[in-house]
């Protein structure tokens, strides 16, 4: 009885946390400015990205989803932050390397088709400007690192440190997801992902929660270790914060009073979302606003790394 009451209390806490977080993000002045008052290409790119995620998660249409995903990349390359998560999902969906390569070929074909007029005329200039790895960002526009001296912010060693941290955390999450696949699907089924061809004809349907969570987490890691965040970049992930907080707040029940299990998580989660919202509404950014943003980022990143992975596969009973 007590365990059931604790579970109900925890669920009620997360429901209110989600409601408050959604209210903060959906009523955001900055988001309204990005989508309504400005002409940034971030918003159209994210709309296509959302459509592709809908096709992946709800329609189980991975070929068409890859087409739309690649179209989103063609508008703005920040969509590639979702790519590590998509790669894992394709491996799990196809249960083979060959099927995964087929879907990746769809993405590559769209990029070649759209870039063909430029690749056939000025290929080197096109590729160089498309990626521009040597780009130096303007310190005055950064929202996330304003507490650093400008010399550190623009230095190449700092960029390499952020890249190493980005790849390192992605590696940690990849191992976590792999262990979760073994525990949920079994060691034999998990190892089928790395085979060249599919071993059986059984279709697997990934759960919508798992698909969305995996892609949101992949994008969020890139956000945390981004070399810079400009104000319009808020539309890359503001909507994912409530869901990430929601899905990372369920885990094994632990002993403790109501204050530590209900009140503290609710306050901490709301403050994290409010901290992000505060930072993106301070103009120009200050050392304090950037510090608040990074502390909020670190809190949620810790929750993502330490939380359990949602159910990977929809039960066969639900599919029939």
N, C-alpha and C positions, 0 to 999 in steps of 0.2 A: 504493500500500500504506500509506504513512504517513498519507495523508488518510483512508483507511478506518479506520485505528487511532484517529485523532483523533476521528472521528465516533462510533465505538463507545465510546471513553472518555467523550465528552461525554454520550452517551445513558445510560451507566451512572451518571454523576454525577447526571443529572436524575432517574433512577429512584430513587436513594437519597434525593435531596432530597425528592421527592414522598412517599416512604414515611415519612421522619422528620417532615415537615410534617403529614402526615395523622395520624401518631401524636400529635403535640403538640395538634392541634386537636380530634381526636375524643375524646381522653382529658381534655379541658379540664374543670377543676373548675367554672369559671364557666358553661360551656355546660350541664353537667349540672344546675347550680342553676337555670338559666333554664327548661329544658324539664321538669324533674322536680319541683323543690321550689317553684317560683313559679307564679303565675297570670297572667303577663303575656300580653297579646294579640299580642305580637310573634311568638311561636312558631307559633300557628295561621295567622297571616297568611303567614309564610314557607313553611309547608307547602303552602298553596294556590299560592303563587308557584312553588314547586318543581314542583308538578303541572302548572302551565301551561307551564313551561319544558320539561318532559318531552313535553308534547303538541306544542309547537313544534318541538323538536329531533329527537325520535325517532319521533313519529307523523305528522309533517307535517300536523297537524290545527290549523289556525290559527284557525278560527272558534270551535271549542270551547275552544281555548287562551285566546282573548280573553275568553270568558265567565268562565273560572276566574281569569284575571288580574284582571278587574274585581272579582270577589268578594274577592280578596285585598286590593285597594285599599279595599274597603268595610270591612274589618276594621282596617287601619292604613295610613295614606297614605304611609308610607315606601316602599311598593312602587312609588310613582311615580318613585323614583330609577332604576328599570329602564326607565322609559318612553322616554327618548331612544334607547336601544338598540333597543327594540321598534319604534319608529317607523321606524328605518332598515331593520330586518329586514322589516317589512311592505312598505316601498317596494321592496325587492329581491325579495321573494317574489311580490308582485302585479304588478310591472313596470308599474305605472300609479298615478296619483293616485286614480282612481275606486275601484279595488279596495282601496286603503289606507283611503280614507274609509269604505268599507263595513265594514271590520274595526274601525275606530275607533268607528263608530256602534254596534257591538255593545257595546263597553266603555261608551259613554255611556248606552246604553239600560238596562244593568244598574244603573248609578248612579242614574238617574232612577227606576227601578222601586223600588229599595230605599229611596230617599230621599223617595218620593212622599208618605207620610203626614206628613213633617216639612215638605216644600216647600209643601204645601197649607195648612198651619196657621201655621207661623212661619218663612217662607222666609228672611228677612233674618238672624234669629238662627241658623238652621241653617247657612247658608252662611258666616256670619262665624266661628262656632265651628269649623266643619269645616276651614277654612284657617288662620285666626288668625295672619296674617302679622305682627301687632304683638306677638306673645307674647314675653315676657322670661323666659329660662330661669334656673333657680337655679344659681348658681355652685358651690354645695357638691356638686352631683351630677355636674358635668362630669368626664369621664375624659380628654378630649383637649386641653383648654386650661387646665389648672390652673396652668401656669407663667406665665400672663398675670395682670396685676392685674385685680381684679373690675370696676373701672371700665371698662376696655377691653373685657372679655368681654361686658358688658351694653350696650355702646354701639351705637347704630345705624350709625355709620360702619364699625365692625368687621364688622357683619352685611353691609353692602353690599360691603365688600372681599371677603369670603368668597363672596358671590353672584357677583361679577364674576370671581373666580378659577374658580369652578365652571363658569360659562358659557364662559369663555375656554378652559379645558382641553377641555370638550366640543366647542367649535368646532375646536380643534386635532385632536382625534380624528376628528371628522366629515370634515375635510379629508384626514386620513390614510386613513380608510376609503374615501373617494371615490377617491383616487389608487390604492388597492389594487384597487378595483372596475375601474378603467380598465385597470390592468396585467393583471388576471386574466381579466376578461370582454371587454376591448376597449372603446374609446371609444364605439363605436356602441351596444353593449348597455348600457353604464353610463348613457348619456343617456336611454335608454328609461324609466328610473325616474321621470323627471319629466314624462312625457307623461300626458295625461288618461285615455286608454284604452290597453289593451294592444295592441301592434302585431302580435303573432303568438300562436298558440295553443299554443306549446311551453311545457310546464310546467317550472319550475325547482325543484330541490330543494336547499335550503341545507344545507350540511354541519353535523352536530351540533356539532362543535368550534367552528365559526364562530358558530353561534347562541348557545351557552353563553358563549363568550368575549366576544361583543359585549354581552350583557346583564350579565355579571359586571363588565366594564370600566365600563359606564355606571353601575352601582350603586356601584362602588368610587370613582369620581371624586366622587360625592356624599358618600360617607363621609369622604373626605379633607378636604373643605371644609365639613363639617357645622358648624353653629353650636355644637352640643354633642353629645356622645355619652354616653349613660347606660350603665350596666352591661348592661342587657338588650338594648341595641342590638348587642351582639357577635354575636347570632344572625342579624343581617342579612347578615353576610359572612364569618364565620369559615371556613366550608366552601369558600369561593371562593379563599382565599389559596393553597392548594397548587396548584390548577389554573392560577391566574394566573401563579404562579411557573414552573410547568411550561411553559405555552404561550409565555411571554415569554423562555424560556431557549434557544430554538432560533433560530438565525439563521445568516448567512453565516459560515463557518469563518474564523478568523483565526490568524495565526502566534503562537506563544507556547509556553512550556514547560508541563509537566503541572501545575505548581503554580498558575500563573496561569489556566489553562483549566479545571482540574478542582477543585482544592482551594479556591481563593478563592470561586468561585461557590457551591460547596456550603456553605461556612461562612457566607457572606453571606446566602444564602437562608434557611438554618435560623435564623440570628440574627434575621432580619427577622420570621419567624413567632413565634419565641420572645419577641421584644420586644413584639409585640401581645398575646400570651398573658400575659406578665408584667404589662403595664399594666392589663389587665382583671381581674387578680386582686389588685391592690393596693387595699385599702379602709381609709380613704378615699384617693382619688387624691392624688398629690403632684406637685410640679413635675417631679421626676425621672421618675416613671412616665408623665406626659403627654409629656415630651420624648422618652422612649424610644418611645412609641407613634407620635408624629409623625415621628420619624426612620425608623421602620420603614415607615410609610405613604409617606413621600417616596421611599424606596428602591424600593418596588414600583411607585409611580406613574411614576417615571423609567423603569423597565423596560417598563411598558405603553406609554408614549409613544414610546420608542425602538425597540421590537421590531416584527417583521413581523406582519401580519395573517394568521391561518390561511386555508387554502383555503376560498373562499366557497361554491362549488357542488360537489355530488357529481358525479363523472363519469357521463356517460350510460350507460357500460358497467355501472356499479354499480347503476344504477336499473332496468336491464332484467333 
